Amino acid sequence: MAKKDETFLLVSLEENKAKQLAQLVSNDSCRKILEFLSKNTERVTESLIARELGIPLPTVHYNLKNLLAAGLVKVEEFHYSPKGKEVNHYSLANKFIIIAPTGTEKLPSKLRSLLPVLLASVITGGLIQLYSYLRSPIPSPATLPGVFDAAVKSAPALTAAPETALQEAAVEAIRDAGQAQAKAYTFVLPENIALWFVIGAVFAIAAFFLFQKISEMRRERGS
């Protein structure tokens, strides 16, 4: 599956890429090539560009190489020449160039540095949840000894008592059996420690970013 192209190109003033882009845009040959690619989108090769623009082929090759490195031009298709050589088809990358201030690119780097912490928190929370689940008792209908004990204890009363006593004993046996069954199905759910662990980790990361943002705003006001 082809990777989806980004629609923008974020460049920081601290990067050498900003200087490289400025040099490319100020170059007459690069501007002509970009303009030609914007008007022609099918099977645009180096030889076609050189022939149509009247630029030497080595110059076209050199500038296209720089435009590819800068991400302004892309190669999606190619064909084979009669000599068996791959001939690239060039097209515009169609990206918005965004020149960001000095401190703008700090946020992505901070996110990348905190991703392992967040991932470790989620994994740890999952392990805690699994451990709590394995430790919790699981009720089973097969483990109901109270039902049989109540029936056995009430057996003598059922055989020796008159009709009224038989009815009372039967009701008592049913009541005891119901209580025993309820106790067998009763278990205590463990506290969801994993959920609170993950919530705490996310809250800590959010607090960190908020603190960083407040600090940056104070520095900007002070300057």
DAFEN-V24260 format. One record per residue. RES is the residue in one small letter. PSI is psi in whole degrees, -180 to 180 (999 if undefined). Layout:
# DAFEN-V24260
{{RES & PSI} {RES & PSI}}
This chain:
# DAFEN-V24260
{{m & 130} {a & 144} {k & 134} {k & 130} {d & 143} {e & 146} {t & -2} {f & 159} {l & 106} {l & 124} {v & 130} {s & 149} {l & -20} {e & -13} {e & 153} {n & -19} {k & -32} {a & -41} {k & -39} {q & -43} {l & -40} {a & -40} {q & -39} {l & -44} {v & -32} {s & -8} {n & 127} {d & -43} {s & -41} {c & -41} {r & -40} {k & -41} {i & -43} {l & -40} {e & -39} {f & -41} {l & -30} {s & -24} {k & -17} {n & 124} {t & -4} {e & 125} {r & 52} {v & 113} {t & 172} {e & -43} {s & -36} {l & -43} {i & -45} {a & -40} {r & -43} {e & -35} {l & -10} {g & 33} {i & 139} {p & 144} {l & -42} {p & -36} {t & -41} {v & -44} {h & -43} {y & -46} {n & -39} {l & -36} {k & -43} {n & -38} {l & -35} {l & -44} {a & -32} {a & -11} {g & 14} {l & -20} {v & 148} {k & 160} {v & 117} {e & -25} {e & 166} {f & 164} {h & 166} {y & 134} {s & 169} {p & -24} {k & 2} {g & 17} {k & 142} {e & 130} {v & 114} {n & 149} {h & 121} {y & 149} {s & 163} {l & 146} {a & -16} {n & 57} {k & 144} {f & 129} {i & 118} {i & 116} {i & 113} {a & 154} {p & 175} {t & -44} {g & 1} {t & -34} {e & 2} {k & -31} {l & -50} {p & -38} {s & -36} {k & -40} {l & -43} {r & -36} {s & -27} {l & -10} {l & -44} {p & -36} {v & -45} {l & -41} {l & -42} {a & -36} {s & -43} {v & -43} {i & -43} {t & -42} {g & -40} {g & -40} {l & -40} {i & -41} {q & -41} {l & -42} {y & -42} {s & -37} {y & -41} {l & -30} {r & -22} {s & 141} {p & 142} {i & 119} {p & 148} {s & 133} {p & -20} {a & -21} {t & 72} {l & 64} {p & -24} {g & -31} {v & -46} {f & -36} {d & -42} {a & -38} {a & -39} {v & -42} {k & -31} {s & -5} {a & -46} {p & -39} {a & -31} {l & -28} {t & -28} {a & -17} {a & 159} {p & -173} {e & -43} {t & -43} {a & -35} {l & -42} {q & -44} {e & -41} {a & -38} {a & -43} {v & -42} {e & -39} {a & -41} {i & -40} {r & -46} {d & -39} {a & -40} {g & -40} {q & -41} {a & -39} {q & -41} {a & -40} {k & -37} {a & -32} {y & -3} {t & 124} {f & 159} {v & 124} {l & 132} {p & 153} {e & 140} {n & 77} {i & -36} {a & -43} {l & -45} {w & -32} {f & -47} {v & -42} {i & -42} {g & -40} {a & -44} {v & -41} {f & -40} {a & -41} {i & -42} {a & -41} {a & -36} {f & -47} {f & -37} {l & -42} {f & -42} {q & -40} {k & -42} {i & -40} {s & -42} {e & -40} {m & -38} {r & -39} {r & -39} {e & -39} {r & -36} {g & -31} {s & 999}}
